[in-house]
């Protein structure tokens, strides 16, 4: 089985900026991090209002799969056993054609919203329509609770069941690709080391050095949009 761990670098060609790179969102606007931090979001209505405005202007729902996403989907369609573990919340792997059951979204999905009280889910587009109609901080239609993006905010823990599935995939992989991820955010980053320790051939595709480069059988620094399709063609 081939497992692919993807980070923000996979989606930059789709117009979604990364967070921690040289041009990353948190470097350009450190205050923006508060808008996706659970404590301030829950405590401060103004933070929530600013967060909804940020989502209105954000690129995620407008983004389309790029060459990297399409190459992964083509690899899956060719009949290879594949699992995608992603730190991204943009849903572009599924939009490219990878079956939902083969994608583990460790940090959730920005295409849905969830109520923090009753846990009811609905679409992000529906919530944004309410914001456009004048609801600055739309409450849950079911119980009136606070709505948030169905993503894992700073200050929240990953879903333990989902993380356990990702660990199982990493341990079972024969080849493990870490693509477009700084491999600095735990526990997702540790999956690369776990895979290598269990005998997987680790390949890192990232513009900058990562802490797991020394464990890798191969490190590729070329642009992901060209490097990943070529790599997956080799693996066929």
Secondary structure, DSSP 8 states (H G I E B T S, - for coil): -EEEEE-GGGTGGGT---SSSTT-HHHH-GGGGGGGBHHHHHH-HHHHHHHHHHHHH-SGGG----HHHHHHHHHHHTT--EEEEES--S-HHHHHT--GGGEEETTEEEEEEEETTT--EEEHHHHHHHHHTT-TT-B-TTT--BEEEEE--BT----HHHHHHHHHHHHH-SEEEEES--S-STTTTHHHHHHHHTT-EEEEE-SS--TTGGG-SEEE-S-HHHHHHHHHHHH-
